[in-house]
Amino acid sequence: MNVRKRAAMVGLGGQATGDHLPGLAQCHLAELAGVCDIDAGRVAAVADAHRVPGFTDVEQLLREVRPDFAIVAVPHHAGQKVVASCAEAGVHVMKEKPFATDPHEAAELATLCDKACIELMVTVQRRFHPVYPAALGLLEQIGAPYLVEGRYTFRCPDPAAGWRGRAKLAGGGCLADMGYHLIDLLVWYLGLPDRVLATVSAAAAPEAEYDAEDTALVHLAYDSGLYGSLLVSRSAGPKTERLAITGPHGTLAVERGAVRLTDPAGQVVESLVREPAWPCPSAVLIDRFCRVLDGSAANPSGPAEHLPHAAFLAAAYASVATNRPADPKEFLA
Ligand SMILES: NC(=O)c1ccc[n+]([C@@H]2O[C@H](COP(=O)([O-])OP(=O)(O)OC[C@H]3O[C@@H](n4cnc5c(N)ncnc54)[C@H](O)[C@@H]3O)[C@@H](O)[C@H]2O)c1
């Protein structure tokens, strides 16, 4: 008999209500056992709607519900403490990106998970979507890459809103937040660059007060000769998402749920499209995490995979501060 694992949802904001709670309702291997948020009103509403116990204190939730794992979707500055509480209680964690806000925190969390023998899987959805691993398989067809162009943009109405508007709380701005997905693809497909030179701005809403960048441009270079850039903005519509890698035999471009291989003249050689592009990403992640916990599937997004992301971000922000290129490898803790 298939016994569902018991999941706790920690943080009941946009990502929990928009993705993970619907994901828990649709997945096959887990069920919601309890919820937690520091906002008592949110706890009451969600606990009532899902008929599960609700808590404003994560340690009490872990003690009383004793879940198999927690899905943690809290603001970036609150992540470390919540994961530490889970580790202390021996509860596995499916952690919303980012893994950590800086390389030091990333190293501490990786050690903590290791010592507590808990699994932690970071929810970078593209790693679990059939098209993005397929793109990796097609990459060798373009020859040695010499150009990479990434772009991820959309327009949020208020870049100053909440914790996302404050760099200290968010661990940066759009680069650390939505840019994390683009950095994940870059690191997964091509590895850490040898140099980054970043420029950021928080100028899209001059009347508002915020210091977390709404727009970032990162030039990057590899010793192999590959170079290019990532442009990330949460203040530039329409929504676009694309990573294109060019080599002597063509270009591989991944967009939302589609990959296209073109020859050097731009003619399509082959393409893969998933329809619908994103059926229910969270349900897939939750079921996969349950299989990781059973030992029947590998975890492609554990702490070790995310140390480079923290290093990339630290190098990019160091480059902004010094106005000079930085080597992400020097920021690997
Ligand atoms: N993977 C994706 O595509 C994606 C998309 C959106 C958000 N996210 C991530 O999800 C996380 C949450 O983002 P969001 O948009 O839901 O933010 P949000 O501000 O809408 O919600 C965060 C919630 O966490 C609660 N909270 C704060 N501190 C807490 C604590 N110590 N314990 C329990 N609850 C606490 C807040 O009260 C709030 O309800 C972030 O890490 C964000 O980067 C990921």
The ligand as an SDF file (V2000), in Angstrom:
LIG
                    3D

 44 48  0  0  0  0  0  0  0  0999 V2000
   10.4520   28.9000   -7.5360 N   0  0  0  0  0  0  0  0  0  0  0  0
    9.8150   29.9740   -7.9470 C   0  0  0  0  0  0  0  0  0  0  0  0
    9.5550   30.1650   -9.1270 O   0  0  0  0  0  0  0  0  0  0  0  0
    9.3840   30.9780   -6.9170 C   0  0  0  0  0  0  0  0  0  0  0  0
    8.3910   31.9250   -7.2060 C   0  0  0  0  0  0  0  0  0  0  0  0
    8.0130   32.8260   -6.1770 C   0  0  0  0  0  0  0  0  0  0  0  0
    8.6450   32.7670   -4.9460 C   0  0  0  0  0  0  0  0  0  0  0  0
    9.6100   31.8310   -4.7140 N   0  0  0  0  0  0  0  0  0  0  0  0
   10.3100   31.7530   -3.4330 C   0  0  0  0  0  0  0  0  0  0  0  0
    9.3940   31.3910   -2.4050 O   0  0  0  0  0  0  0  0  0  0  0  0
    9.7930   31.9940   -1.1850 C   0  0  0  0  0  0  0  0  0  0  0  0
    8.6060   32.7940   -0.6410 C   0  0  0  0  0  0  0  0  0  0  0  0
    8.2440   33.7560   -1.5960 O   0  0  0  0  0  0  0  0  0  0  0  0
    6.7640   34.3590   -1.5940 P   0  0  0  0  0  0  0  0  0  0  0  0
    6.6130   35.0680   -2.8860 O   0  0  0  0  0  0  0  0  0  0  0  0
    5.7750   33.3040   -1.2360 O   0  0  0  0  0  0  0  0  0  0  0  0
    6.8810   35.4360   -0.4060 O   0  0  0  0  0  0  0  0  0  0  0  0
    5.6820   36.0420    0.4450 P   0  0  0  0  0  0  0  0  0  0  0  0
    6.2010   37.2710    1.0710 O   0  0  0  0  0  0  0  0  0  0  0  0
    4.4550   36.1170   -0.4130 O   0  0  0  0  0  0  0  0  0  0  0  0
    5.3970   34.9310    1.5570 O   0  0  0  0  0  0  0  0  0  0  0  0
    6.3110   34.6250    2.5700 C   0  0  0  0  0  0  0  0  0  0  0  0
    5.5240   34.1630    3.7950 C   0  0  0  0  0  0  0  0  0  0  0  0
    6.4580   33.6860    4.7720 O   0  0  0  0  0  0  0  0  0  0  0  0
    5.9960   34.1340    6.0520 C   0  0  0  0  0  0  0  0  0  0  0  0
    7.1250   34.0990    6.9900 N   0  0  0  0  0  0  0  0  0  0  0  0
    8.0880   35.0330    7.1920 C   0  0  0  0  0  0  0  0  0  0  0  0
    8.9730   34.5990    8.1240 N   0  0  0  0  0  0  0  0  0  0  0  0
    8.5420   33.3770    8.5080 C   0  0  0  0  0  0  0  0  0  0  0  0
    9.0360   32.4230    9.4390 C   0  0  0  0  0  0  0  0  0  0  0  0
   10.1570   32.6440   10.1440 N   0  0  0  0  0  0  0  0  0  0  0  0
    8.3210   31.2820    9.6270 N   0  0  0  0  0  0  0  0  0  0  0  0
    7.2000   31.0420    8.9070 C   0  0  0  0  0  0  0  0  0  0  0  0
    6.6870   31.9080    8.0080 N   0  0  0  0  0  0  0  0  0  0  0  0
    7.3590   33.0590    7.8030 C   0  0  0  0  0  0  0  0  0  0  0  0
    5.4270   35.5050    5.7850 C   0  0  0  0  0  0  0  0  0  0  0  0
    4.5560   35.9240    6.8220 O   0  0  0  0  0  0  0  0  0  0  0  0
    4.6960   35.2650    4.4470 C   0  0  0  0  0  0  0  0  0  0  0  0
    3.3790   34.8210    4.6440 O   0  0  0  0  0  0  0  0  0  0  0  0
   11.0200   32.8320   -1.5050 C   0  0  0  0  0  0  0  0  0  0  0  0
   12.1460   32.0710   -1.2180 O   0  0  0  0  0  0  0  0  0  0  0  0
   10.9260   33.0750   -2.9920 C   0  0  0  0  0  0  0  0  0  0  0  0
   12.1470   33.2830   -3.6400 O   0  0  0  0  0  0  0  0  0  0  0  0
    9.9760   30.9430   -5.6770 C   0  0  0  0  0  0  0  0  0  0  0  0
  1  2  1  0
  2  3  2  0
  2  4  1  0
  4  5  1  0
  4 44  2  0
  5  6  2  0
  6  7  1  0
  7  8  2  0
  8  9  1  0
  8 44  1  0
  9 10  1  0
  9 42  1  0
 10 11  1  0
 11 12  1  0
 11 40  1  0
 12 13  1  0
 13 14  1  0
 14 15  2  0
 14 16  1  0
 14 17  1  0
 17 18  1  0
 18 19  2  0
 18 20  1  0
 18 21  1  0
 21 22  1  0
 22 23  1  0
 23 24  1  0
 23 38  1  0
 24 25  1  0
 25 26  1  0
 25 36  1  0
 26 27  1  0
 26 35  1  0
 27 28  2  0
 28 29  1  0
 29 30  1  0
 29 35  2  0
 30 31  1  0
 30 32  2  0
 32 33  1  0
 33 34  2  0
 34 35  1  0
 36 37  1  0
 36 38  1  0
 38 39  1  0
 40 41  1  0
 40 42  1  0
 42 43  1  0
M  CHG  2   8   1  16  -1
M  END
$$$$
